[in-house]
């Protein structure tokens, strides 16, 4: 099944289908015609001698410096070389691939003036898993993600590095293996490649894919904790949420009813003398639901950005070439910061449920062990969730609220959205660990509920846990148990629907 770059709508789903090789991205004649038409306008500007920013001028504060026709190729090469100043660890290869997919789709819309041959070379890299090495730090998120995109496209000109399995190798070596010559970039092409929001966008795309599963899994881990605690399902009744109809709350309440359906464990305690559960149980729809609202907001904006043109200048027609600000990352940066808070809250409330299961109430032994004193039981893993929760809180400072002027004041307001995207994914990585520990606690709590059966979906997940982590009878090293469950979460193995 093919995807037509520049023609069809790019979605989160087909980004991953292309990245995983399940769908091939192609160029159709209509799109090729648009690319060539846009490039012809650039060539016309060069021949005319008319001064147009980004085509025959310098960049940033040097925008008023005219570049001669015979210096154009040197300028474009220098642009990539001088902007490739990223530092820090490399991003994972999947992110590099998503960046290339997003950039090709933007270039194929025919507003960037780039030659078809350059786009075809990027497509070759995507299809043959030639994934550039891109440092994670160095972008301020306007004038696009200049540093990471420069690293991403250095291999086109024979510079930079590619991944070869887990090793980093010079790009020239891989190009030679594929019998590819370095490209010589023409007017506007270097700028079209490195101007854009694809680093921010790739982090949003990857984070949304993680967050979608973690939102569902948070409901499952909350339901398992509720089963272990023998809480009440009454707060999830439809009528309660229909009179405060936030979409996220409605969905989570419906999911909780589904997750707890047919539970003998809860049915046996419908008429107990407990008045109400703590908020971390009772308010799952309100809290998890608010996080879902933020997810939906980010997904909507990310989908718009996936199908946008974010380089500069933009070639609208033969007579209209506009130097604008579509490269500014603020639209995604602010939403990423909002989503980071939303993701962090999933961990915050999960940690509270872990603590709740340790208190020794309603038939559960303190610290979830029958042999307390000699044994510490599950006392200490909650220290880990507490540490992760606080780490996430510290990561919730919104980089989009900050701006440090660059480029001699030409770029006097920037989004810092690259940092927002990186922190969003860091937080989600911590949520994977917190939910893994809550699931371990919930599974242990269920061991003390006798022969009463919990709901079928919770039973299936309990079995997945027990296949990796046995019931804790006496103290043992829990490090491997926790890691086994983190792996199940990370690989999206738990059943959530």
Secondary structure, 3 states (H helix, E strand, C coil): CEEECCCCCCCHHHHHHHHCCCCEEECCHHHHHHHHHHHHHHHHHHHHCCCCCCCCECCHHHCCCECCHHHHHHHHHHHHHHHCCCEEEECCHHHHHHHHHHHHHHHCCCCCCCCHHHHHHHHHHHHCCCCECCEEECCCCCCCCHHHHHHHHHHHHCCCEEEECCEEEEHHHHHHHCCCCCCCCCCCHHHHHHCCCHHHHHHHHHHHHHHHHHHHHHHHHHHHHHHHHCCCCHHHCHHHHHCCCCHHHHHHHHHHHHHCCCCHHHHCCCCCCCCCCCHHHHCHHHHHHHHHHHHHHHHHHHHHHHCCCCCCCEECCCCCEECCCCCCCHHHHHHHHHHHHHHHHHHHHHHHHHHHHHCCCCCCCHHHCCCECCECCCCCHHHHHHHHHHHHHHHCCCHHHCCCCEHHHCECCCCCHHHHHHHHHHHHHHHHHHHHHHHHHHHHHHCCCCCCCCCHHHHHHHHHHHHHCCCCCCCCCCHHHHHHHHHHHHCCCCCCC
